[in-house]
Amino acid sequence: MSDAPDPNASPVPGGAGPVAHVVLYQPEIPPNTGNIGRSCVAVGAKLWIVRPAGFDYSDARVRRAGLDYWQHLDLEDAENWTELTEKLPATNIYYFSRFAERTIWDVEFDYGDCFVFGSESSGLPRSIVQPGAPQALRLPTTKVVRSLNLATTAGIVLFEQQRQLFRRYGTQPS
């Protein structure tokens, strides 16, 4: 009998699914997607990709950024936004935009939350989220910085969720 953790076990108490859902809307840069995939594996989140992607995400460049973790990634894709919304089980959906009025410090994240990120060059379309929407969030930065790297932003959001969950429930990925 092995003492190694089961890579397919749910990090959510009671086994209720992934700790979070990370949605990449039409991603364009393979290493960003690979790094976000690795972060998803690290915390037990599921990665969703809304097509078209600017690359083939079975490509070696994506897997290289995810290293040997890619095989453990819970990954699903959708042809378009409508298909994603039909498939996505999450109820709390947060949309990230540098134009959002609220920051991640204004929200209490919970298990199963969904974090939606737009493409690297154009973000999320306004047809999906308006900057003043209560579910629209941003990372606080100085005015000098236009935006942070997508993989950095997703990592900060995932680990802020982890921090909040640990403080509230005393649990963390194993």
C-alpha positions in Angstrom: 0.0 0.0 0.0 1.4 3.4 -1.0 1.5 6.5 1.1 1.5 8.7 -2.0 -1.6 10.9 -2.4 -4.1 9.9 -5.0 -3.7 12.4 -7.9 -7.3 11.9 -8.9 -8.7 12.5 -5.4 -10.8 15.6 -4.9 -9.2 18.3 -2.7 -12.7 19.4 -1.7 -13.8 18.0 1.6 -16.2 15.2 0.9 -14.9 14.8 -2.6 -17.4 17.2 -4.2 -15.2 17.9 -7.3 -12.4 20.3 -8.2 -11.5 23.1 -5.7 -12.0 25.6 -8.5 -12.6 25.9 -12.2 -10.2 28.1 -14.3 -11.5 29.2 -17.6 -9.2 30.5 -20.3 -11.2 32.3 -23.0 -9.4 31.9 -26.3 -5.8 31.8 -24.9 -3.0 32.8 -27.3 0.3 31.9 -25.6 1.2 28.2 -25.0 3.5 28.7 -22.0 0.9 30.7 -20.2 -1.6 27.9 -20.6 1.0 25.3 -19.6 1.9 27.3 -16.4 -1.8 27.8 -15.5 -2.3 24.1 -16.0 0.5 23.4 -13.6 -1.1 25.7 -11.0 -4.4 24.0 -11.5 -2.8 20.6 -10.7 -1.0 22.1 -7.7 -4.3 23.1 -6.0 -6.7 20.6 -7.5 -8.5 22.9 -9.9 -10.0 22.0 -13.3 -8.9 23.9 -16.4 -11.4 24.8 -19.2 -10.4 26.2 -22.5 -12.9 28.1 -24.7 -11.9 27.8 -28.4 -10.5 28.9 -30.6 -7.2 28.9 -28.9 -4.3 30.5 -30.6 -2.4 27.2 -30.6 -2.8 23.4 -30.3 -2.9 22.8 -26.6 -1.8 19.2 -27.0 1.4 20.8 -28.4 4.8 20.1 -26.7 5.2 23.8 -25.9 2.2 23.7 -23.6 3.1 20.4 -22.0 6.7 21.6 -21.5 5.5 24.5 -19.4 3.3 22.1 -17.4 6.3 19.6 -17.3 5.3 16.2 -16.1 2.2 17.6 -14.4 0.2 17.8 -17.6 -0.9 14.2 -17.4 -2.6 14.9 -14.0 -4.5 18.0 -15.3 -8.3 17.9 -15.3 -8.8 19.6 -18.6 -11.9 20.2 -20.7 -12.7 22.4 -23.6 -15.7 24.1 -25.2 -16.3 25.1 -28.8 -17.6 28.5 -27.7 -18.8 30.6 -24.7 -22.4 29.2 -25.0 -21.2 25.6 -24.8 -19.0 26.4 -21.8 -21.9 27.9 -19.9 -23.9 24.8 -20.6 -21.1 22.5 -19.3 -19.8 24.5 -16.4 -21.1 23.3 -13.0 -19.8 26.2 -11.0 -22.3 28.7 -9.5 -20.0 31.5 -8.3 -18.3 32.8 -11.5 -15.8 35.6 -11.3 -14.6 37.4 -14.5 -11.1 39.0 -14.5 -10.5 42.3 -16.2 -8.1 45.1 -15.7 -11.1 47.4 -16.1 -13.1 45.9 -13.2 -14.0 48.1 -10.4 -13.7 45.5 -7.6 -10.6 43.7 -6.6 -10.0 40.1 -5.4 -9.7 41.5 -1.9 -13.4 42.4 -2.0 -14.6 38.8 -2.4 -14.8 35.7 -0.2 -13.9 32.8 -2.5 -15.2 29.3 -1.8 -14.9 25.7 -3.0 -15.9 25.2 -6.6 -15.7 28.9 -7.6 -15.0 29.6 -11.3 -12.4 32.1 -12.4 -12.7 33.3 -16.0 -9.7 34.9 -17.8 -9.6 36.5 -21.2 -7.1 36.2 -24.0 -3.7 37.8 -23.5 -4.1 40.5 -26.2 -7.7 41.5 -25.7 -9.1 40.1 -22.4 -12.7 39.2 -22.1 -15.3 40.7 -24.5 -17.9 43.1 -23.0 -20.5 40.7 -24.2 -19.3 38.4 -21.4 -18.6 40.9 -18.6 -19.0 44.6 -18.0 -16.4 46.3 -15.8 -19.0 47.4 -13.2 -20.5 44.0 -12.9 -20.4 42.6 -9.3 -18.6 39.4 -10.5 -16.0 41.4 -12.4 -12.7 41.5 -10.5 -9.2 42.8 -11.0 -5.8 42.5 -9.2 -4.8 45.8 -7.7 -1.8 47.3 -9.5 -0.3 50.7 -10.0 -1.4 52.8 -13.0 2.1 52.3 -14.6 1.3 48.6 -15.2 -1.2 47.9 -18.0 -1.7 44.3 -16.9 0.0 41.4 -15.4 1.0 38.2 -17.2 -2.0 35.8 -17.6 -0.3 32.9 -15.8 0.8 35.2 -13.0 -2.7 36.6 -12.5 -4.3 33.1 -12.6 -1.7 31.9 -10.0 -2.4 34.8 -7.7 -6.1 34.2 -7.9 -5.9 30.5 -7.3 -3.6 30.9 -4.3 -5.7 33.7 -2.8 -8.6 31.3 -3.0 -6.4 28.7 -1.3 -5.4 31.2 1.4 -9.0 32.0 2.1 -10.1 28.4 2.2 -7.3 27.5 4.6 -8.2 30.4 6.9 -11.9 29.5 6.8 -11.9 25.7 6.8 -8.3 24.7 7.8 -7.9 22.6 4.7 -5.4 22.7 1.9 -4.5 20.5 -1.1 -2.7 17.3 -0.2 
